[in-house]
Amino acid sequence: MLSLMNAPRLVQHIVNKPWLCILLAAVLLAISIGLALHVQKNTTPYFMDRAHPERIKEDALSHVFSRSKETIVLVFASQQGDVFTRQGLELLTELHGVISDIDLIELLPDIEIRHSFLQADSDERLAIKKQLIETYNSDLLNKENALERRQLEQSLGQFIFPIRSVKSLLNTDDIVDTGDDIVVAPNFHDALLDDWKNGKGKGVLANPLLVKSLIDASGSALSVQLELTVDPDDSASTEAIYHKLEQAVTPLAKAQGFDVYFSGTPVVNVEISRIMEQDNERYFPLIILVIALLLFGLYRNVWAPILALSVSIISIALSMGFMTLAGISLNIVTTILPIFIITIGVTDAIHLLSKSQDDQAVSLKSAIVQRVSTLFRAMLLTSVTTSLGFFSLSLTDIINIQEFGIMVGLSTLIAFVISVTVLPALMAVTKFHPKAEAKNIGLFLNVERWAKKQSDLRAMVIVIMLLLVALFGAQQFYVDQQNLKSFDADTKVRMDDQQINALFGGTVPVSIWISSDQQNGVLHRDTLAFIEQLDQAAQAHANVGYTVSIASFLKRMHQVMFPDNPVQSASELESDLIAQYLFLLEGGASRDLETVLETGQYQQTRLVIMSNTDGSAELKSLIDDLQQISANPPPGVKVNYAGYGYLNVVAAQEIVFGQLNSIVLSVIGLVLLTSLIYRSGKTGLIVIFPLSVSLMMMFGLMGVFAIPLDIGTSLVCGIAFGIGIDYSIHIVEAYLRQARQLRAAADKTTVDTNSTKTAIKFAMSEVCFPILTSAFTIAAGFSVLLISEFKPIFNLGLLVSSTMLISAFVTLFVLPSLLRFIPQKVLLRS
């Protein structure tokens, strides 16, 4: 069927009227650029879609327990080494006032209100904000159910009150014995200043509920926790609130003699976005420059890089325009989409622009038509197989990878269409003709000469060596999805997080959500003992900074009430005593108890575990230990896990699952497709064999160099299968063309062994230069990613660059030997 498309008539019309094709392409390009300018950005660190069961569970948790949403952690370290001072009090007081005034009205979806606000002076802005607050509160009272109230919060509330709550020692309940009474109230105020100066009254340091959470153990640093109303997937709002906080808070801290540090998931989110944007600003011009210089050096023609890159740039614009129409956002993976399209888009162009021994046409236009006709089938096959490799990445619940796979697969097909339509028109207009001397490059000539020497022993040695590397490296291969340690050590977010971890207990939460089917069920002795067992197991892990639960509150209350008669665990307490403690705790103005307990029916509670790492490998070890305990809860008790730390573990598991799906689908799909095209199952296996060996070596290298499988490196499989198979297909197609010519020249119905060897040699002469040019161009393009400050992107660039080169060399040196095991008459049927 594909043989019927070897000489598309469309190309003949294009080269006869090239300006018409170029004009149509220019119009389409302009429309696409206009659409691309409106593509949305979403660099949320949650790699799973809001519809994912774990994300749904996370949202449900935030509606049960207070202060369980996204949190920015601010830490203020006193330059004098003591926070119990007038400066410490004034700092917290000023912070609460400044933070409560922050809004995001300038980002309101309502364009009219947003415009009026931006044009107004300070007094008018206050009036607009006051009116919005009145409208919001009025509408909130009229909403009949929780869903409508949440929708109102997302459309208006999060822009008026982007910070849901501010938590510090200034408004957090301490449990204090005054001598006459037990008081549950904040214990950081003016009345204690004199005692603090005399080294007395620092009772908060004796409260384990506050130490490592809101104050460090030495009393030298304070923590302020800001729970956000902002949707975690709304990157623009998250970034705006972070920058406003930074501008407002930093001068206050300096004025009072404090150093300030920022951390928390939203901060990491913003820094990832910043680095991706910064990298892309450098990537795009640099990668174009690298590829342009490389192609100019190889082709020795100024038009070669211009024509090849034109295919990529048009493909990028069309793809980005489609993203806007399809509602696909730029996330931390799809932001590097242009880099992929540039490198992939030039591959077909490289083959069309390369000199061929078959170019016998008299005129330039005839030569272009003949070249496209000759390569059309190979280009179509490689485009289909490449897109299949990338589409296989979409079989995952990781939305970032899913959308990336879809877009690159689609972009590959777009690039093919541009290559066989617009590129011939540009070649005709520029009168481009490849120079024969472009192949006179020492390295390429040597590789071509070695490739023509069809040695079965050499092929066997290469395969064995690659498999040995794969087996050795597989023993060290591991999975680890982490964001914080993906930043360079000298980046602000990394240094701030390290400083916060040194002073406090960590910024990455894991929640164990415990619910009972009985009233007061979570207060039963066996349930409290179960919670404490989980708590102890968590605290045994080195990465856990502190934990808090209902058991922590009850134990602290008993410690204050009966300092001479402490208990080892809350499960030892009688139910009547627990009821009295809860009565006191619930009377606290700050209602801190509701962060871990649903009051009223007492059927839901949670254990909050704070970790000093977001690495999925370390967190998985923690959760695996906890799940061994939680697998056997008390009767009527149900256990769920949530929190950003847990979601990171789930994301890592989804990455592994998606990678396995991608490999299986790619292998099966490519073998079936090539077997169908060449009408031989053996051929399908042989075509994919060199690539499979190269890919196994790539996984081995990941183990040898301790490169984890993560959100970045998980893309390598799709890239390797998608692009690497192209080399095999071009060799087979060139071999078939040469075999047909030899058969026609000899007027035979069968071809002997010598003719097979001759056809392979001629084929290698034709494809070595474009294959090596393609491999070096892709490697050079992706090597630009090595300048990234984000390790997943750095590792992706390193692995793709090395895999493409390895795959090209293995295919050139191994596939010719394998082709001789396929009867030529079998291939000639295709």
N, C-alpha and C positions, 0 to 999 in steps of 0.2 A: 504493500500500500504506500509506504513512504517513498519507494522508488519513483512513483508517479509525480512526486513533488521536487525532483532533483533540478528541474529547470523552471522555476516559477515565472509565468508570463508577466506577473506584476513588475518584476525587476526590469524587464525590457521597457515597459512603459515609464518606469521611474527614471531610468537613465536617459530616456529620450526627452522627458520633461522634468528635469531635476528641480527647477525652481518652484514648480507647483507643489511638489512633495515638501520642499523646505518651507514654503509659505504655510502650508497646512500644519506642519510640525511646530512652526513658530507661534501660530495661533493657539494651538493646544498647549504649548509650553507656557504662554502668557496666562492662560486660564488656570493652569495647574499651579503656577507660582502664586497667583492671587489666592487660591484655596490654601496652599501650603502655609501662607503667612498667618492663617487662623488655626493652625494645628495646636491642640491643647497639650500642656505639659503636666505630667503626673509622676513625680519621682518618689512616691511613697515607698518606705522600706518593707511594707507588707506585700509580699510577692504573690499573694493569692487574692483572687477577686472577692468582692463583697458578698457574692453568692456562695462562696465556699463555706461548707459546714463549720469550719473552725472560726472563720470571720463572723459568721452569724452568732456563734456561741460567745465570741468576744463582745459583740454588741449587746447581747442579752445580759452578760455579766455587768456591764457598765450601767445598766438600768436597775440593777439590784443593789449594788454597793456604791457608796459615795467614794469620790476620789479614786476611781478605778479606770479613768480614761487616760489618754495620752498626757504625759507629764514632762515639763521642762524642769530640770534641776539646776538651781543656782547655788553655788557655794561661795561663801565670803570668808576668807582666811584673814584673821587679824594680823597686821604687821607687827603688833606689840605682843602677840601671843596670848591675848586674853580678850574674849568677847563680852565678858561681864563688866561692861563699862558704859558710860553715858553714850559714847560713840556707837556701841553695839545696839543700844536701844533706839537711838535716833535713826540709825541706818534702817532697821526693820520698820520703824514707823513711817519713814519717808518712802520706803519701798512699797509698802501696802497702799499708800496714797497714790503714788505714781502709776503702779501697775493697774490699779482699779480704773484709772482714767484712759487706759489704752483701748482703742477700738480699731476696727477695719472698715469703717463706713465707706472709705474711698474704693473698696473692692466690692461693694454691693452689686448684686446682679441687676438691680433696677437702674438703668442707664440715666434716667432723668434725675433721680435723687443723687446718684453718684456725681453727676456733672455739677449739680447745684452745690454740693458739698465741697467739691474741689475748687469752685470759683469763689466761695464765700471767704470772709475774713474770720478771725478767731471767734468773735462774739456770735456771728451768724452760724458758725459751725456748732457752737454749743447749743444754740436754739434748735438747729436741725436735729442734733443728737437727742435733745430732750423730747422733741416731738416724736421721734422714732421710738424712744423708750416707752412713751405713753401708749403709742399705737401697739407696740409689741406686747406690753403687759395686758392691754385691753383684749387683744386678739387671743392671747394665751388663755385668758379666763373663759373665752367663748368656745374653745376647742373641746370637743366631746370625748375624745379618747387620746391615749398616749401616742398613737401613730401620728395623729394630726399635730400634736404638740411638738413631736420630733421634727416633722416636716417644716413647721414654722421656725423652729430653732435653726435648721439648716439654711432656710431661705433668708432669715432676718436676724435671729438671735445671735448666731455665731459671729456676725459682723458688728453687732452692738456690744456684745459681751464675749469677746473671743477667749477670755480667760475665765473659766468657770469658778475656780477657787484658788486662793493663795494661802499656803500653809507654812507657818513658821512657829518659832517659840512664842511669838507674840500672841497668837490666837489658838494655840494647841493646849488642850487640857493636861495638866499634871495632876498627880494624886498626892496630896500633901496632908500630913497630920499636924494640925495647928496646936495640938495640945488639948483643945476643947472640942474639936470636931475634925472630921475628915472632909477635906475640900477637894472637889474636882473642878479645877479652873486653871487658866494660864498662870504660870509662875515666873514670868519674865517681865517685870514692871518697875516703875520708878521707886516704889516703896522699899525695894530690896537693894538699891544702889549702895547705901552705906554699908550694909552687911557684905556686899560683894567686895567693896574696897578693903574691908578688914579680913578678906579671905573666908567669909562665912556665907551661909545661905545658898550655896550653889547646889541646891537639892536636885535640880534637873539632871545632874550628872549621875545621880543614883537611880534614875528611872530608865530601865532597859528599853522602854517603849520609845524613848526620845533619843538616847545615845545611838550613834551611827545612822540615825534617821534625820534628825533635825539639828544635832550638835555632835561634834566629835568628842571622843573620850577624854581629851585633855582640856576641852573648853577653849580651844583656840580658833575654831571655825564654826560658822553657822550655815545651815542649809535652808533654802526656801524652795518649796515645791509648788509649781504652777500647773494645775490641771486645766487642760485646754477644752474649750467648747468646739473649736475648729475641727472639721471633718479631717481625719488623718490622711485621707486620699486627696485633700485639697492642698496641693503643694504650694500654690501661690499664696494662700492665706497663711499657711505654716511658715513660709519664708518671710512674709511681711511681719508677722508677730515676733519672730525671732530677731529680726533686724531692729524693730522698734524697742524691744526689750534691751538689746545690746546698747543702743544709743541712750536709753533712759537710765539704765542701771549702772553702767560702767563709771560715769562721772560721779554718781552718788557714792559708790564704793570707794573711789579714790579720795574723795573729800573727807571721808570718815576714817581713812587709813586702813582700808581693806583691799585685798586682791580678790578678783572675782573670776569664777570658772563656770562654764556652761556645759551641760550634758543632758542626756535623756534622748529617747527615740526621735522626737521632733527635731532636735538639734542635729543628730546624725543624718536625718532625712534632708535637712537644708544643706549640710555640708556635702552630701553625695550629689545633690543637685548642682551645687556651686562648682564642684570639681568636674562634673560631666560637662557643664556649659563651658568652663574654662578650657577643658581638654578639646572639646569640639571646635572652639575658636582657633585652637592651634592645629588640630588634626586636619581640618578641611584644606586650608591653603598648603600645608606641608605635604599632605599625601598627594595632592595634585602636582606639586612641584617635583616630588620624588618620582612619581610615575612618568611625568612629562620628560624629565631628564633621562630616565632609564630608557624610555621608548625612543627618544631622540638619539641616544647613543647606540641603540641596537639597530634602528632602521636608517639612521643617518639621513633623516628627512624631517624637516620641520613640521610637515603636515601630519605625519604619523601620530604623534601625541595629541595634536589638536583634534583629529578625527576620532581617535579612540576615546578620548575623554569627553567628546561631544555626546557619544552614546551614553556614557555614565551620567553626565549632568542632566540630560533630558530625562533619563530614567529616574533619577532622584526627584526631579520636579513632579513628574507624573505620579510617582509613588507617594510622595508627601501630600500631594493634592488628594489622592485617594484616601489617605489616612484621615484627612479632615472630613471627607464625605462619609466615611465609614465610622467616624467617631472614635478612632483609635488614637490614644494619647502617646506622647513621647514619654517613655519611662526610662529607668536607668539602663535598660538594654536597648530599646529602640532609638535612644539618642545617638547611638553609634551606627544607626542604619545607613546614613550616607557613606560612611567609610566602607561598609560592605558592598554597597551598590557600585561605588567607584571601582573597586578592585574586581568585582565580578563582571561589571559591565564591559570592561575592556577585553575580556577573554575572547569573546566571539570576534571582536574587532581585530584582535591580534592575528587570528587565522585568516581573516579576509584581507588584511593589509600585508601579509607575508608573501614573498615570492614563491611561486609554484613551478615545478617542472612541467606542469600540464598547460601553462599559459601559452597557447599557440594562436590566440586571436590576433587579427590584424589591427583593429582599431581599439582605442582605449575603452569605449563603451562596450564593445563586444567582449573585451577582456574582463570587465567588471561583471557582466552578465554571466560569463563562463565561470568566473571565480565563485560567485554566489551560488550558481547552479551546482557546481562541484561540491561545495561545502554545505549546501542547504540541509541535506539530510543529517550530516554529522552535527551541525549547529542545533538543529531541532532536537535531535536525540540528547545532546549534552544539556540543552536548556531544560528539557522535560525531566531528565534525571537529576539535574541540579535542583530544580524546584521541588522535586519529590523529596530529596534529602532535607531541604529546609522545611517543607510542609510537615515532615515527620516530627519536627520539634513542637508542633502545635498540639500533639497528643499528651498534654500535661495540664495540670491544674495551676501551674505557675503562670499567671497571666502575662508577666513580662516576657517569658520565653515563648508563650503561645502566640502573642501578637507579633513578636519578632519573626518567628518561623513563617507565619502567614505573609507578612510584609516582604521578607526577603525572597520567599518562593514566588510571590507575585511580581516582585521587581525583576527577578531573573527572566520571567516570561516577557515582561515589558521590554527589557534590554534586548531580547532576541528579536522582537518585532522591530525595534528601532534599528538593530544591526542589519536587517535584511530589507529595510525600506529607506530610512533616512540616511544611513551610512553610504549606501551605493549612490544616492543623490549627491551627497557631499563629495564623494570620490570623483564623480563625474564633473562637478563644478570646479573643484580644485585641480582636476587633471592629475590626481595622485596615481603614481605607478611605483610599485616597490622596486628597489634596486637590488640586483643580484648580489652585489658585494656586501649587503647587509648581513649575510651569513658568515662572513669571514671574521669570526670572533673566536679566538683561541680556545676558550673553555668550551664553547658550544661545538666547535669542530671536533675537539677531543672526545666529548661525550657522544657525539654522533658516530665517530669512528668506533668507540667502544661498544655502542649499542648495536652496531651492525655485526659485531662479532658474536654470533648467536651461540653462546656457550651454556649448555645445560648445567655443567659443574659450577660455573660462576653464579647462575641463577639460584642453584641449590644452596650455595654458601651464603649468599645474601639473605635468603629467606631464613636459614637456620640462625644466622647472627641476629637478625631482627627479632625472631621468636625468643631467643635467649635473653635479649634485653627486656622483652615484654614479660617473660616469666620472672626475671629477677626483680623488675620494678613492681610487678603486681603484688608482691609481698608487702611493699610499703605504701601501696595505694590507699587513700582514705578520702572520706567525705567531710567537709567542714564549711558550712555557710556562715560567714561572719562579716559584719560591717565595720566595727570599730577598728579591729586590727588590720583591716584592708587599707586603711589610710597610712601614709608614711609616718614614721615615728615623730617627725618634727612638725607635723601639721597641728594646728591649734586644737581641733576637736579631739585628737588623740592625746595630746599633752594634758588638756583639761580633764579628760576622763581619767587619765592615770592619777592626776592630782586628787580628784574627787574620790577615787577608789582607795587612795592612801589614807585619806582622812575619814571617809565614811564607808558604808557597807555595799556600795554598788548602785547602779542605775537601771539594771535590766530586770524587770519583774517576771516572775512565774507565779501564777495563782492556781491553787488547788481549790476548786469549788465543790463544797460538800453540802448536800441537801438531804433532808430526811422526809419521809412520808408521814411523820407524826408531829403533832404540835409539841413544841419544846424538845423536838428530837435531837437537835444538835447540841443540847445542853445535857443530855444523858451521860452518865459516867462512862459508858463504853465508847461513846462517840468522842468525848473529850480525850479519852485515853488514846483513841485512834488518831486524833489530830496531833497529839503530843508525840506519838510514835513517828508520824510523818515529819514533824518539826525537828526531832532529834536526828533523823536520817538526813534531812536537808543540811542541818548545821554541821554535819560530819564532813561535808564537801568543802574543799579549800576555796572554791570560787564563790561560796555563799557568804555574804557579808552580815546579813541579819534577817530575821524572820519576825512576823507578827501574826497573831491569831486571837480568837476569843480566849483561848487558854492563857495567852500572854497577859491580857487585860485582867483576867480573874486572878491569876497568880500575883500580879503586881498589886492589886487591890488588897489581897490577903496579906501580902508582905507589909504594907503600910498599916493595915488594921491590927495585925498581930506580929510585930517585929520580933518578938521573943518566941513565937511559935510558928515558924514558916512551914510551908508544905513543899514537897518535892514536885508536885504536879497539881494542876487544876482538877484532875479527875478524882482527887482525894476529897474534894470539898463536898459538903452536903448540899442537897438541892435548895433547902431554905436559905443557906448562906449565899449560894449563887444568885438567888432571886434578890437578896438585899444588895449585893454588889452591883447587879445590873440596874437596880433602881437608882443607885448613886451615879453610875456611869452614864446612864441615859439622861440624867439631869444636868450633865455638863453642857455648858453653852455651845461648845464646838461640836458636840455629838460625834466625837472621834470614833466611838464604838461602831458606828454605822459603816465605817470603812471595811469592817470584817464580819459584821453580823447584821442580818435582816431582822430588825426588832419587830415585836408584835407576836407573831406566831413562832418565832425562833426555829424556823425550819431550814434556813439557809445560812451558811457561813463560808468563810474562805481563809485559807492559810496563804499569806503573801510571803514569797521568798525573793529576796533581792540578791542578784548575782553581779559580780564585777566583770563579767564577760558576756558577750552575745554570741560566742562561738557555738555552733550547733553541736560539734563533737563533745565539748565539755558539758553543755546543757543536756545533751542526750544521755550522757552517763548519769547525771543527776536524776533525770526523769525516769530512766530505766530502773534505778534503785527505788525511787518513790513508788513506781507502778507495781513493783513486787509486793509492796505493803498495801497499796490501795486496791489491789486485785481482790482482797478479802475484807471488805468493809463490814461494819456491824449490820445486823438485819435492818432492812428498810432504809439504808443509807446509800446514796448514789454519789459517785465521784467523777468530776470532770477537771480537765486541765485547760488553762487559758493563760493570757499574758503574752507580751511580745517575745519573751524568751522561749516559751513553748511554741509559739507560731514559727519561730526561726527553725526549731527542730522539725516541725511538720514540713516547712518549706524545703529543708534539706532532703527529707524523705521523698517529697514530691519530685525534687530534682533527680534523684536516683531513679525513681519510677519512670519519669519522663525520659531519662537517658536510655534506660533499657528498652522502653517503647520505641524510641527513635532508632536505636540500633537494629532491633528486630524488624521494624517496618522498613527501614532503609535496605537492609540485606534482602529481605524477602521481596520487596517491591522492585529493587534493582535487578535481582536475579530473574524474576518473572518477566520484567519488561525486556531485558536484553535477550532472554531466552526466546521470547515471543518474536522479537524483531529479527533475530538471527536464526530462528527456527531450530534451536538446539539448546537443550538444558546444560550440556557440557560447556557450551560457549558462554552461557550466562554465568556459570560458576567461575570460569577462567577469567572473564572480563573483570569480575569484582575481586578476584583473589589478590592481586598486588595491593589494591587499596585496603583490603581487610588486614593484610599483614602490616601495612604502614600504620593503620589505626591502632592495632594491638601494640605496636612499638610506642605510639604516642602515649597510650595509657601507662606503658612501662616507664617512659621518661617522666611522667607525672609522679610516679612513685619514687624514682631515683632522685629527682630534684625537689621532693616534698611539696609538690604543687597539688592542692586539694581539688576535688570536684566541687564546684560551687556554681553560683548563678552565671559567672562568666565562662568558665571552662566547660560548662555543660553544653555550650554552643558549638564546641569544636567538632563533635561527632557529626552534626548536621552539615557543617561546613566541609569537613573532610569527605564525607560521602557525596555531598552535593557537587563539590568542585573536583575532587580527586578522580571520580569516575570519568570525567571529561577526557582525561589523558588516555585511558584505555579505549574509549570509544573512538577518539580521533585516530589512534593507531590501527584499530580494526578496520575503520572505514577507509583509511589510506591503503591498507593492505588489500582490501577488496577491490579498490579502484585499480591498483597495480595488477592484481591477479586477473581481472577482467581484460585489461589491456594486453597482458601476456597471452591470455587464452585467445583473444581475438587475433593477435599477431600470428600465433602459431596455428590458428584455425583448428583447435582441439576441443573436444568435449570434456576431457579430463586434463589435469596438469600434474606433471611428475614432481618428485621431491625437490629437484634442483630448481624448478620453476617457483616452488613455494619459497625456498630460501631467497631467490632473486626478488620475488615480490615483497618479502619482508624487508630486504635491504633497501629497495626503492622507497618503500613506505617510510622507513626510518629516516631516509634522506629528506623526505617531504615534511615530516611532522616534528622532527627533533627541535628545529629552531622555534616554531610557534609554541610547542609545549614548554620548552625551557624558558622562552620569553614570558609565557603566561605564568609559570611557576615563580620566576624571579620577580615579576611584576606584583603578583599577589603577595609574595613574601615581603617585598619592599614596602608595599602599601600597608600591610598589617604590622610591620615592624615599627611604624609610626606610633602604634599604641604603646610602645615601650616607654614613651615619655610620660605616660599617665601616672598620677599619684595614687590611683586606686588600684590595688593589687589584682582584683579579678580581671580588670581590663588589661593590665600589664601582662598577666599570665595568658590571657586570650591571645594577645598579639604575639607573644613568644611561641605558643603552641601552634597557632595557625601558620605562622611563618615557617617554622621547622617542619610541620606536617606536610605542607604543600611541596616543599623542596624534596623531602624524603619520598613522598608519594610519586613525584615526577620521576626521580631517579630510579626508584624501584620498578615503576611501570616500564620505563625505557629499557631496563636491563633484564627484567624477568619476563614480561609479557611476550616478547618475540619468541622466546624458547617455548612458552606454553602454546602459542598459536600453531606450532607444528604438530601438536597433538590433536588438532581439529582437522578432519578431512576437508580439503579446500572445496570440494563439491557441496559440502553442507553449508558453508558460509556463502557460496555463490548463489544459493537458492534465495537468500534474503534480499 
